[in-house]
Amino acid sequence: MAEKEEGVINDSPIEEVRLTVPPTDDNTLPVLTFRTWVLGIPGCIILSMLNQYFYYRQALVYIPSQCVTIILYFIAKLMAKRLPRKQVRIPGTLWSFSLNPGPFNMKEHCLLSFLANAGSIFPYAFELVAVVKAFYHRNVRPLPAFLVVIATQFLGYGFAGVCTKFLVHNPYMWWPATLVDVSFYRAIHETEKRRKGQLTRLQFFLIVAVSSFAYHIVPVYFFPSVTALSFICWIWKDSVTAQQIGSGQKGLGLGSFALDWMTTSSFLGTPLATPMFVICNMFIGFIIILYVITPISYWTNVYNAKRFPIFSLEMFDADGQKYNISRIIDEKLQLDEAAYNNYSKLYFSIFYPYSKGFTFACLTSSIAHFALFYGR
């Protein structure tokens, strides 16, 4: 949020930001309050535990941080109404704090959402520990597992700290999805006078929230088949080629469409908040990789691609069967080269190396893009 210093309004150079974020800042609002610590830390821990637990279930359940943010909002409002406004002194120190510093404000709500969001997405390194225990049946000691997870997290936060000057302080490095959160906070906390024949932002939010919940119930619980409708597979149901071309789950998905919003937004997360040029850029890359490079490589049998499925995340041996990793791994989880040479080389579907290769290419291309357009 831009600040107002000595009568000068420091507004954003981005039009979308100016239309959403107010250019002034109220420095008198309390932020690190008793409510923030009492609600934020447990909310972060509980959300992290729940998402980590549900991640390994067959029916994947993900609890977004927005849900916790809304719940904490009502709890904080209740605390602001019921708790006494008295100072509590910490024994042995000169520090004191108030159980109720006043009305629950927008800054406290934002900080609660930051803490909740920190726990909503668990570290990827957890998958390393889970794979060793679940697939290789090896016990991992708590201390090495903890150090691996913490090291990867510190690496990410370290890069964020090094790049703060470019990614945070630079007003041109804005994130469109954040504007949705800002609109939500303003709709909840700011008093808005309802114009005749129109809705306030809070009323509009409630209508959309209820409608979205009702719509999600249909594909998730009542009619899950709408997540992938493929007419090609229906017409030529006995054709393997038709399944490879038309299947939305195991093939290229040509002629397949979905009525489920989660399927539609799966590759963007929130397409309504993503600029059109970003959507077009991703769509063009999607078409080139999935509908040009992958089919050409598969039907020209590059690296014996026809021996394996056109779209799969599994690993295969030379006969097209699922690869038995345990045959080439010793007791120390190291590669046994003699066993590997006697068994089979490792093969993937033709789509898998392309998807991973272009994903790594995105990392280097981001650095090149930044250097070329924002080098100065």
For each residue, the residues with C-beta under 8 A, 3 or more apart:
1: 21 22 25
2: 9 10 11 12 21 22 23 24 25
3: 10 24 25 27
4: 7 8 9 10 23 24 25
5: 8 10
6:
7: 4
8: 4 5
9: 2 4 23 24
10: 2 3 4 5 23
11: 2 18 23
12: 2 17 18 21 23 171 174
13: 171 172
14: 17 18 171 172 174
15: 18 19
16: 19 20 174 176 179
17: 12 14 20 21 171 174 179
18: 11 12 14 15 21 23
19: 15 16
20: 16 17 179 182 183
21: 1 2 12 17 18 179 182
22: 1 2 186
23: 2 4 9 10 11 12 18
24: 2 3 4 9
25: 1 2 3 4
26: 29
27: 3
28:
29: 26 105 106 107 108
30: 33 101 102 105 107 108
31: 36 107 108 111
32: 36 37 111
33: 30 36 37 97 98 101 108
34: 37 38 83 97 98 99 100 101
35: 38 39 76 79 80 104 108
36: 31 32 33 39 40 108 111 112 115
37: 32 33 34 40 41
38: 34 35 41 42 79
39: 35 36 42 43 72 75 76 79 112
40: 36 37 43 44 72 111 112 114 115 116
41: 37 38 44 45 115
42: 38 39 45 46
43: 39 40 46 47 68 72 112 115 116 119
44: 40 41 47 48 115 116 118 119
45: 41 42 48 49 119
46: 42 43 49 50 119
47: 43 44 50 51 63 65 68 116 119 120
48: 44 45 51 52 118 119 120 122
49: 45 46 52 53
50: 46 47 53 54 63
51: 47 48 54 55 62 63 119 120 121 122
52: 48 49 55 56 122 126
53: 49 50 56 57
54: 50 51 57 60 61 62 63
55: 51 52 60 62 122
56: 52 53 130
57: 53 54 60 61
58:
59:
60: 54 55 57
61: 54 57
62: 51 54 55
63: 47 50 51 54 67 68 120
64: 67 68 120
65: 47 68 69 113 116 117 119 120
66: 69 70 113 184
67: 63 64 70 71
68: 43 47 63 64 65 71 72 116 120
69: 65 66 72 73 109 112 113 116
70: 66 67 73 74
71: 67 68 74 75
72: 39 40 43 68 69 75 76 109 112 116
73: 69 70 76 77 104 109 112 188
74: 70 71 77 78
75: 39 71 72 78 79
76: 35 39 72 73 79 80 104 108 109 112
77: 73 74 80 81 104
78: 74 75 81 82
79: 35 38 39 75 76 82 83 100 104
80: 35 76 77 83 100 102 103 104
81: 77 78
82: 78 79
83: 34 79 80 99 100
84: 99 100
85: 98 99 100 101 102
86: 98 99 100
87: 96 97 98
88: 96 97 98 99
89: 93 95 96
90: 93 95 96 97
91:
92:
93: 89 90
94:
95: 89 90
96: 87 88 89 90
97: 33 34 87 88 90
98: 33 34 85 86 87 88 101
99: 34 83 84 85 86 88
100: 34 79 80 83 84 85 86
101: 30 33 34 85 98
102: 30 80 85 105
103: 80
104: 35 73 76 77 79 80 108 109
105: 29 30 102 108 109 189
106: 29 109 110 185 186 188 189 190
107: 29 30 31 110 111
108: 29 30 31 33 35 36 76 104 105 111 112
109: 69 72 73 76 104 105 106 112 113 185 188 189
110: 106 107 113 114 181 185
111: 31 32 36 40 107 108 114 115
112: 36 39 40 43 69 72 73 76 108 109 115 116
113: 65 66 69 109 110 116 117 181
114: 40 110 111 117 118
115: 36 40 41 43 44 111 112 118 119
116: 40 43 44 47 65 68 69 72 112 113 119 120
117: 65 113 114 120 121
118: 44 48 114 115 121
119: 43 44 45 46 47 48 51 65 115 116 122
120: 47 48 51 63 64 65 68 116 117
121: 51 117 118
122: 48 51 52 55 119 126
123: 126 149 152 153
124: 127 152
125: 128 129 148 149 151 152 153
126: 52 122 123 129 130 149
127: 124 130 131
128: 125 131 132 148
129: 125 126 132 133 140 145 148 149
130: 56 126 127 133 134
131: 127 128 134 135 136
132: 128 129 135 136 138 140 333
133: 129 130 136 137 138 139 140
134: 130 131 137
135: 131 132 325
136: 131 132 133 325 326 329 333
137: 133 134
138: 132 133 333
139: 133
140: 129 132 133 144 145
141: 144 145
142: 145 146
143: 146 147
144: 140 141 147 148
145: 129 140 141 142 148 149
146: 142 143 149 150
147: 143 144 150 151
148: 125 128 129 144 145 151 152
149: 123 125 126 129 145 146 152 153
150: 146 147 153 154
151: 125 147 148 154 155
152: 123 124 125 148 149 155 156
153: 123 125 149 150 156 157
154: 150 151 157 158
155: 151 152 158 159
156: 152 153 159 160
157: 153 154 160 161
158: 154 155 161 162
159: 155 156 162 163
160: 156 157 163 164 167
161: 157 158 164
162: 158 159
163: 159 160 166 167
164: 160 161 167 168 169
165: 168 169 170
166: 163 169 170 173 370 374
167: 160 163 164 170 173
168: 164 165 173
169: 164 165 166
170: 165 166 167 173 374
171: 12 13 14 17 174
172: 13 14 374
173: 166 167 168 170
174: 12 14 16 17 171 178 179
175: 178 179
176: 16 179 180 273 274 275
177: 180 181 269 270 273 274
178: 174 175 181 182
179: 16 17 20 21 174 175 176 182 183 273
180: 176 177 183 184 270 272 273
181: 110 113 177 178 184 185
182: 20 21 178 179 185 186
183: 20 179 180 186 187 201
184: 66 180 181 187 188 205
185: 106 109 110 181 182 188 189
186: 22 106 182 183 189 190 201
187: 183 184 190 192 200 201 202 204 205
188: 73 106 109 184 185 202 205
189: 105 106 109 185 186
190: 106 186 187
191:
192: 187 200 201 202
193: 200
194: 198 199 200 203
195: 198
196:
197:
198: 194 195
199: 194 203 204 207
200: 187 192 193 194 203 204
201: 183 186 187 192 204 205
202: 187 188 192 205 206
203: 194 199 200 206 207
204: 187 199 200 201 207 208
205: 184 187 188 201 202 208 209
206: 202 203 209 210
207: 199 203 204 210 211
208: 204 205 211 212
209: 205 206 212 213
210: 206 207 213 214
211: 207 208 214 215
212: 208 209 215 216 261
213: 209 210 216 217
214: 210 211 217 218
215: 211 212 218 219 261
216: 212 213 219 220 261 262
217: 213 214 220 221 222
218: 214 215 221 222 223 226
219: 215 216 222 223 224 226 227 259 260 261 262 263
220: 216 217 224 260 262
221: 217 218 224
222: 217 218 219
223: 218 219 226
224: 219 220 221 227
225: 228 229
226: 218 219 223 229 258 259 260
227: 219 224 258 259 260 262 263
228: 225 247 248 249 253 256 258 263
229: 225 226 248 256 257 258 259
230: 233 234 246 247 248 253 255 256
231: 234 235 246 255 256
232: 235 236 242 245 246 254 255 256
233: 230 236 237 242 243 246 247 256
234: 230 231 237
235: 231 232 242
236: 232 233 239 241 242 246
237: 233 234 242
238:
239: 236 242 243
240: 243 244
241: 236 244 245
242: 232 233 235 236 237 239 245 246
243: 233 239 240 246 247 250 251
244: 240 241 247 250 251 252 309 310 311
245: 232 241 242 251 252 254 255
246: 230 231 232 233 236 242 243 251 252 253 254 255 256
247: 228 230 233 243 244 250 251 252 253 256
248: 228 229 230 251 253 256 257 258
249: 228
250: 243 244 247 309 311 312
251: 243 244 245 246 247 248 254 310 311
252: 244 245 246 247 290 291 294 295 310 311
253: 228 230 246 247 248 256 290
254: 232 245 246 251 291
255: 230 231 232 245 246
256: 228 229 230 231 232 233 246 247 248 253
257: 229 248
258: 226 227 228 229 248 263 264
259: 219 226 227 229
260: 219 220 226 227 263 264
261: 212 215 216 219 264 265
262: 216 219 220 227 265 266
263: 219 227 228 258 260 266
264: 258 260 261 271
265: 261 262 268 269 270 271
266: 262 263
267: 282 286
268: 265 271 274 279 282
269: 177 265 274
270: 177 180 265 273 274
271: 264 265 268 274 279
272: 180
273: 176 177 179 180 270
274: 176 177 268 269 270 271 278 279
275: 176 278 279
276: 279 280
277: 280 281
278: 274 275 281 282
279: 268 271 274 275 276 282 283
280: 276 277 283 284
281: 277 278 284 285
282: 267 268 278 279 285 286
283: 279 280 286 287
284: 280 281 287 288
285: 281 282 288 289 358
286: 267 282 283 289 290
287: 283 284 290 291 292
288: 284 285 291 292 293
289: 285 286 292 293 294 354 355 358
290: 252 253 286 287 293 294 351
291: 252 254 287 288 294 295
292: 287 288 289 295 296
293: 288 289 290 296 297 354
294: 252 289 290 291 297 298 310 311 350 351 354
295: 252 291 292 298 299 310
296: 292 293 299 300
297: 293 294 300 302 305 350 354
298: 294 295 301 302 305 306 310 350
299: 295 296 306
300: 296 297 305
301: 298 304 305 306
302: 297 298 305 350
303: 347 350
304: 301 307 308 347
305: 297 298 300 301 302 308 310 349 350
306: 298 299 301
307: 304 316 320 347
308: 304 305 312 316 320 347 348 349 350
309: 244 250 312 314 349
310: 244 251 252 294 295 298 305 349 350 351
311: 244 250 251 252 294 349 351
312: 250 308 309 348 349 351 352
313: 349 352
314: 309 322 323 349
315: 322 323 325 346 347 348
316: 307 308 320 321 322 323 346 347 348 349
317: 320 321 322 323 324 343 344 345 346 347
318: 344 345 347
319: 344
320: 307 308 316 317
321: 316 317
322: 314 315 316 317
323: 314 315 316 317 344 346 347
324: 317 327 343
325: 135 136 315 328 329
326: 136 329
327: 324 339 343
328: 325 335 336 339 340 343
329: 136 325 326 333 334 335 336
330: 333 334 335 336
331:
332:
333: 132 136 138 329 330
334: 329 330
335: 328 329 330 340
336: 328 329 330 339 340
337: 340 341
338: 341 342
339: 327 328 336 342 343
340: 328 335 336 337 343
341: 337 338
342: 338 339
343: 317 324 327 328 339 340
344: 317 318 319 323 347
345: 317 318
346: 315 316 317 323
347: 303 304 307 308 315 316 317 318 323 344
348: 308 312 315 316 352 353
349: 305 308 309 310 311 312 313 314 316 352
350: 294 297 298 302 303 305 308 310 353 354
351: 290 294 310 311 312 354 355
352: 312 313 348 349 355 356
353: 348 350 356 357
354: 289 293 294 297 350 351 357 358
355: 289 351 352 358 359
356: 352 353 359 360
357: 353 354 360 361
358: 285 289 354 355 361 362
359: 355 356 362 363
360: 356 357 363 364
361: 357 358 364 365
362: 358 359 365 366
363: 359 360 366 367
364: 360 361 367 368
365: 361 362 368 369
366: 362 363 369 370
367: 363 364 370 371
368: 364 365 371 372
369: 365 366 372 373
370: 166 366 367 373 374 375
371: 367 368 374 375
372: 368 369 375
373: 369 370
374: 166 170 172 370 371
375: 370 371 372
376:
